[in-house]
Amino acid sequence: MRTLTPSPDPVDLAEYYAYPPGGGTWLRANMVASLDGAAQRDERSGGLGNPADQELFLLLRGLADVVIVGAQTVRAEGYGPVRPRDSWGGVREGRPPVPPLAVVSRTLDLDFDAPLFTEAAVPTIVLATASADPARLRAAKERADVVIAGDDSLDFAAAVRELEARGLRRLLCEGGPGVLAQITAAGLLDELCLTLSPMLLAGHPARILNGPALPVPPGFRLGHALEEDDFLFLRYVRSR
């Protein structure tokens, strides 16, 4: 074992969290958890964070080409469209001003008149299935860029291929736990950015992955560990 001694010097987060060079597709997830593994506090992940976690949350959006999020998380967290941030500096040079949100929804139970769709600087993407209600599907196509990936359940590998075809290769998943479990089960997760919140919650909240046990758990190696105000910011990269 060895110590991870915190340095008093600030770090360049954009450098620490830069996507790998080369232009290949890379799917990272950004999640937060308490010390006892809870992914939510009062049914929201935002209750676990701090200002540094929020800063990182926004930066990771700026670095990404597209932000993938489940419809349940959109509703629970009150998602709106991604807004440009002065703090991004030049990380989006040569790209649209913001990444689009790609909302995962099998039932299309979404408010297509909400700002998430009507005020988005870049059209919101909806990742849907062929079995979706035709009327809801027509409503989605009026407000969003709809990607059909799978029949009754979403085929995440097919969805990623469709995003790649749109030139969206730096992918960021913000959950929720059900979506992240499916992405991981499909073997698509390359990186996990995990904020460890210094709280103990008990109870029976969801973990950062909420799904069946994985027959062969993927292994990850520690990319880096950062600290601020007793929060740990861990970056794990999948072992190949």
NUSELO-216818 format. One record per residue (C-alpha): residue number from 1; residue in three letters; chain; x negated, y negated, z. Coordinates in steps of 0.5 Angstrom, whole numbers, plus 500, padded with zeros to 3 digits. Example, Ala and Ser with C-alpha at 12.3 -4.5 7.8 and 13.67 -1.06 7.14 Angstrom:
2
+-----+-----+----+-----+-----+-----+
|   i |  aa | ch |  c1 |  c2 |  c3 |
+-----+-----+----+-----+-----+-----+
|   1 | Ala |  A | 475 | 509 | 516 |
|   2 | Ser |  A | 473 | 502 | 514 |
+-----+-----+----+-----+-----+-----+
! end
This chain:
240
+-----+-----+----+-----+-----+-----+
|   i |  aa | ch |  c1 |  c2 |  c3 |
+-----+-----+----+-----+-----+-----+
|   1 | Met |  A | 500 | 500 | 500 |
|   2 | Arg |  A | 498 | 493 | 499 |
|   3 | Thr |  A | 501 | 486 | 502 |
|   4 | Leu |  A | 505 | 481 | 497 |
|   5 | Thr |  A | 502 | 475 | 500 |
|   6 | Pro |  A | 506 | 469 | 498 |
|   7 | Ser |  A | 503 | 463 | 495 |
|   8 | Pro |  A | 504 | 456 | 497 |
|   9 | Asp |  A | 503 | 454 | 489 |
|  10 | Pro |  A | 510 | 453 | 485 |
|  11 | Val |  A | 510 | 458 | 479 |
|  12 | Asp |  A | 512 | 456 | 472 |
|  13 | Leu |  A | 519 | 460 | 471 |
|  14 | Ala |  A | 520 | 460 | 464 |
|  15 | Glu |  A | 513 | 463 | 463 |
|  16 | Tyr |  A | 514 | 468 | 468 |
|  17 | Tyr |  A | 521 | 470 | 465 |
|  18 | Ala |  A | 519 | 470 | 458 |
|  19 | Tyr |  A | 522 | 475 | 453 |
|  20 | Pro |  A | 516 | 480 | 451 |
|  21 | Pro |  A | 513 | 477 | 444 |
|  22 | Gly |  A | 514 | 481 | 438 |
|  23 | Gly |  A | 522 | 479 | 436 |
|  24 | Gly |  A | 524 | 486 | 438 |
|  25 | Thr |  A | 531 | 487 | 441 |
|  26 | Trp |  A | 530 | 486 | 449 |
|  27 | Leu |  A | 536 | 487 | 454 |
|  28 | Arg |  A | 535 | 484 | 461 |
|  29 | Ala |  A | 540 | 484 | 467 |
|  30 | Asn |  A | 540 | 479 | 472 |
|  31 | Met |  A | 544 | 481 | 479 |
|  32 | Val |  A | 544 | 479 | 486 |
|  33 | Ala |  A | 544 | 484 | 492 |
|  34 | Ser |  A | 544 | 483 | 499 |
|  35 | Leu |  A | 539 | 487 | 504 |
|  36 | Asp |  A | 544 | 493 | 505 |
|  37 | Gly |  A | 546 | 493 | 497 |
|  38 | Ala |  A | 552 | 489 | 496 |
|  39 | Ala |  A | 553 | 486 | 490 |
|  40 | Gln |  A | 559 | 481 | 492 |
|  41 | Arg |  A | 561 | 477 | 498 |
|  42 | Asp |  A | 568 | 475 | 498 |
|  43 | Glu |  A | 569 | 479 | 492 |
|  44 | Arg |  A | 564 | 474 | 488 |
|  45 | Ser |  A | 556 | 475 | 487 |
|  46 | Gly |  A | 555 | 467 | 487 |
|  47 | Gly |  A | 556 | 468 | 495 |
|  48 | Leu |  A | 550 | 471 | 496 |
|  49 | Gly |  A | 545 | 466 | 492 |
|  50 | Asn |  A | 542 | 460 | 494 |
|  51 | Pro |  A | 539 | 454 | 490 |
|  52 | Ala |  A | 533 | 458 | 487 |
|  53 | Asp |  A | 537 | 463 | 485 |
|  54 | Gln |  A | 542 | 458 | 481 |
|  55 | Glu |  A | 536 | 455 | 478 |
|  56 | Leu |  A | 534 | 462 | 476 |
|  57 | Phe |  A | 541 | 464 | 473 |
|  58 | Leu |  A | 541 | 458 | 469 |
|  59 | Leu |  A | 534 | 459 | 466 |
|  60 | Leu |  A | 535 | 466 | 464 |
|  61 | Arg |  A | 541 | 463 | 460 |
|  62 | Gly |  A | 537 | 458 | 457 |
|  63 | Leu |  A | 532 | 464 | 455 |
|  64 | Ala |  A | 537 | 468 | 452 |
|  65 | Asp |  A | 540 | 469 | 445 |
|  66 | Val |  A | 547 | 471 | 448 |
|  67 | Val |  A | 550 | 472 | 455 |
|  68 | Ile |  A | 554 | 479 | 456 |
|  69 | Val |  A | 559 | 479 | 461 |
|  70 | Gly |  A | 565 | 483 | 463 |
|  71 | Ala |  A | 572 | 480 | 463 |
|  72 | Gln |  A | 573 | 482 | 470 |
|  73 | Thr |  A | 567 | 478 | 472 |
|  74 | Val |  A | 569 | 472 | 467 |
|  75 | Arg |  A | 576 | 472 | 471 |
|  76 | Ala |  A | 573 | 473 | 478 |
|  77 | Glu |  A | 567 | 468 | 478 |
|  78 | Gly |  A | 571 | 463 | 474 |
|  79 | Tyr |  A | 567 | 463 | 467 |
|  80 | Gly |  A | 567 | 457 | 463 |
|  81 | Pro |  A | 562 | 456 | 457 |
|  82 | Val |  A | 555 | 455 | 457 |
|  83 | Arg |  A | 553 | 448 | 458 |
|  84 | Pro |  A | 546 | 445 | 455 |
|  85 | Arg |  A | 541 | 444 | 461 |
|  86 | Asp |  A | 536 | 438 | 461 |
|  87 | Ser |  A | 532 | 443 | 466 |
|  88 | Trp |  A | 531 | 448 | 460 |
|  89 | Gly |  A | 526 | 443 | 457 |
|  90 | Gly |  A | 524 | 446 | 450 |
|  91 | Val |  A | 526 | 454 | 451 |
|  92 | Arg |  A | 531 | 453 | 446 |
|  93 | Glu |  A | 527 | 450 | 441 |
|  94 | Gly |  A | 529 | 452 | 434 |
|  95 | Arg |  A | 535 | 456 | 436 |
|  96 | Pro |  A | 543 | 453 | 438 |
|  97 | Pro |  A | 543 | 449 | 444 |
|  98 | Val |  A | 546 | 454 | 448 |
|  99 | Pro |  A | 547 | 462 | 448 |
| 100 | Pro |  A | 554 | 464 | 446 |
| 101 | Leu |  A | 557 | 468 | 452 |
| 102 | Ala |  A | 559 | 475 | 449 |
| 103 | Val |  A | 565 | 478 | 453 |
| 104 | Val |  A | 566 | 485 | 454 |
| 105 | Ser |  A | 574 | 487 | 454 |
| 106 | Arg |  A | 578 | 493 | 452 |
| 107 | Thr |  A | 585 | 490 | 454 |
| 108 | Leu |  A | 583 | 483 | 451 |
| 109 | Asp |  A | 587 | 480 | 458 |
| 110 | Leu |  A | 583 | 474 | 457 |
| 111 | Asp |  A | 586 | 467 | 457 |
| 112 | Phe |  A | 584 | 464 | 449 |
| 113 | Asp |  A | 586 | 457 | 451 |
| 114 | Ala |  A | 581 | 457 | 457 |
| 115 | Pro |  A | 575 | 452 | 456 |
| 116 | Leu |  A | 571 | 459 | 455 |
| 117 | Phe |  A | 574 | 459 | 448 |
| 118 | Thr |  A | 576 | 452 | 446 |
| 119 | Glu |  A | 570 | 448 | 449 |
| 120 | Ala |  A | 564 | 453 | 447 |
| 121 | Ala |  A | 559 | 449 | 443 |
| 122 | Val |  A | 557 | 456 | 440 |
| 123 | Pro |  A | 563 | 460 | 439 |
| 124 | Thr |  A | 564 | 465 | 444 |
| 125 | Ile |  A | 564 | 473 | 442 |
| 126 | Val |  A | 569 | 478 | 444 |
| 127 | Leu |  A | 566 | 485 | 445 |
| 128 | Ala |  A | 573 | 489 | 444 |
| 129 | Thr |  A | 575 | 496 | 442 |
| 130 | Ala |  A | 579 | 499 | 436 |
| 131 | Ser |  A | 585 | 501 | 440 |
| 132 | Ala |  A | 586 | 494 | 443 |
| 133 | Asp |  A | 593 | 491 | 442 |
| 134 | Pro |  A | 594 | 488 | 435 |
| 135 | Ala |  A | 597 | 482 | 438 |
| 136 | Arg |  A | 592 | 481 | 443 |
| 137 | Leu |  A | 586 | 482 | 437 |
| 138 | Arg |  A | 589 | 477 | 433 |
| 139 | Ala |  A | 589 | 472 | 438 |
| 140 | Ala |  A | 582 | 473 | 440 |
| 141 | Lys |  A | 580 | 472 | 433 |
| 142 | Glu |  A | 583 | 466 | 432 |
| 143 | Arg |  A | 579 | 463 | 438 |
| 144 | Ala |  A | 573 | 468 | 438 |
| 145 | Asp |  A | 568 | 472 | 434 |
| 146 | Val |  A | 570 | 479 | 435 |
| 147 | Val |  A | 566 | 485 | 435 |
| 148 | Ile |  A | 569 | 492 | 434 |
| 149 | Ala |  A | 565 | 497 | 438 |
| 150 | Gly |  A | 568 | 503 | 439 |
| 151 | Asp |  A | 575 | 506 | 439 |
| 152 | Asp |  A | 578 | 507 | 446 |
| 153 | Ser |  A | 572 | 505 | 450 |
| 154 | Leu |  A | 566 | 500 | 448 |
| 155 | Asp |  A | 560 | 503 | 445 |
| 156 | Phe |  A | 555 | 499 | 448 |
| 157 | Ala |  A | 549 | 501 | 443 |
| 158 | Ala |  A | 554 | 499 | 437 |
| 159 | Ala |  A | 555 | 493 | 440 |
| 160 | Val |  A | 548 | 491 | 441 |
| 161 | Arg |  A | 547 | 493 | 434 |
| 162 | Glu |  A | 552 | 488 | 432 |
| 163 | Leu |  A | 549 | 483 | 436 |
| 164 | Glu |  A | 542 | 484 | 433 |
| 165 | Ala |  A | 545 | 483 | 426 |
| 166 | Arg |  A | 547 | 476 | 428 |
| 167 | Gly |  A | 540 | 475 | 430 |
| 168 | Leu |  A | 541 | 475 | 437 |
| 169 | Arg |  A | 536 | 480 | 440 |
| 170 | Arg |  A | 534 | 477 | 447 |
| 171 | Leu |  A | 540 | 479 | 451 |
| 172 | Leu |  A | 542 | 478 | 458 |
| 173 | Cys |  A | 547 | 481 | 462 |
| 174 | Glu |  A | 550 | 478 | 468 |
| 175 | Gly |  A | 555 | 484 | 470 |
| 176 | Gly |  A | 559 | 486 | 473 |
| 177 | Pro |  A | 557 | 492 | 476 |
| 178 | Gly |  A | 561 | 496 | 471 |
| 179 | Val |  A | 559 | 493 | 465 |
| 180 | Leu |  A | 551 | 494 | 467 |
| 181 | Ala |  A | 553 | 501 | 469 |
| 182 | Gln |  A | 555 | 503 | 462 |
| 183 | Ile |  A | 549 | 499 | 459 |
| 184 | Thr |  A | 544 | 503 | 463 |
| 185 | Ala |  A | 548 | 510 | 462 |
| 186 | Ala |  A | 547 | 508 | 455 |
| 187 | Gly |  A | 539 | 507 | 455 |
| 188 | Leu |  A | 540 | 500 | 453 |
| 189 | Leu |  A | 537 | 496 | 459 |
| 190 | Asp |  A | 530 | 494 | 459 |
| 191 | Glu |  A | 529 | 490 | 465 |
| 192 | Leu |  A | 532 | 488 | 471 |
| 193 | Cys |  A | 532 | 481 | 475 |
| 194 | Leu |  A | 534 | 482 | 482 |
| 195 | Thr |  A | 535 | 477 | 487 |
| 196 | Leu |  A | 535 | 480 | 494 |
| 197 | Ser |  A | 539 | 476 | 499 |
| 198 | Pro |  A | 537 | 476 | 506 |
| 199 | Met |  A | 544 | 478 | 508 |
| 200 | Leu |  A | 547 | 484 | 511 |
| 201 | Leu |  A | 554 | 485 | 510 |
| 202 | Ala |  A | 557 | 492 | 511 |
| 203 | Gly |  A | 564 | 494 | 509 |
| 204 | His |  A | 565 | 497 | 502 |
| 205 | Pro |  A | 563 | 492 | 497 |
| 206 | Ala |  A | 561 | 494 | 490 |
| 207 | Arg |  A | 553 | 495 | 488 |
| 208 | Ile |  A | 550 | 492 | 482 |
| 209 | Leu |  A | 552 | 498 | 478 |
| 210 | Asn |  A | 559 | 501 | 479 |
| 211 | Gly |  A | 559 | 508 | 475 |
| 212 | Pro |  A | 558 | 515 | 475 |
| 213 | Ala |  A | 551 | 518 | 477 |
| 214 | Leu |  A | 546 | 518 | 472 |
| 215 | Pro |  A | 544 | 525 | 470 |
| 216 | Val |  A | 537 | 522 | 469 |
| 217 | Pro |  A | 536 | 516 | 473 |
| 218 | Pro |  A | 531 | 511 | 468 |
| 219 | Gly |  A | 525 | 509 | 472 |
| 220 | Phe |  A | 522 | 502 | 472 |
| 221 | Arg |  A | 516 | 498 | 474 |
| 222 | Leu |  A | 515 | 492 | 478 |
| 223 | Gly |  A | 513 | 486 | 474 |
| 224 | His |  A | 513 | 481 | 479 |
| 225 | Ala |  A | 516 | 479 | 486 |
| 226 | Leu |  A | 517 | 471 | 487 |
| 227 | Glu |  A | 519 | 468 | 494 |
| 228 | Glu |  A | 523 | 462 | 496 |
| 229 | Asp |  A | 527 | 461 | 503 |
| 230 | Asp |  A | 526 | 468 | 505 |
| 231 | Phe |  A | 530 | 470 | 498 |
| 232 | Leu |  A | 526 | 475 | 494 |
| 233 | Phe |  A | 526 | 475 | 486 |
| 234 | Leu |  A | 524 | 481 | 483 |
| 235 | Arg |  A | 523 | 483 | 476 |
| 236 | Tyr |  A | 523 | 490 | 474 |
| 237 | Val |  A | 521 | 493 | 467 |
| 238 | Arg |  A | 523 | 500 | 464 |
| 239 | Ser |  A | 518 | 505 | 464 |
| 240 | Arg |  A | 517 | 508 | 457 |
+-----+-----+----+-----+-----+-----+
! end
